[in-house]
Amino acid sequence: MVSAGRHPKNAINAVIGDLPDNIEVVPIHKGHRWGVLGCATCDATEAIWSTPRSADNHARGLLRFVARHLHDEEG
């Protein structure tokens, strides 16, 4: 059994365990969606799926989202 704050796929769990301050994880256990990554600076979101076809590819997509939303202090 997986604890409440831990994703069942290790690759995805590694990504959500090491996020910058402006990115937050909002747990939404509804359907196939496990949660959402949200950028506090620009209000963009990215779904975190509970059972992706390829956990490694999904983790890379989440990393791309994080890289796109590394905003500097000026906005």
Order of alpha helices (4+ residues) and beta strands (2+ residues): alpha-beta-beta-beta-alpha
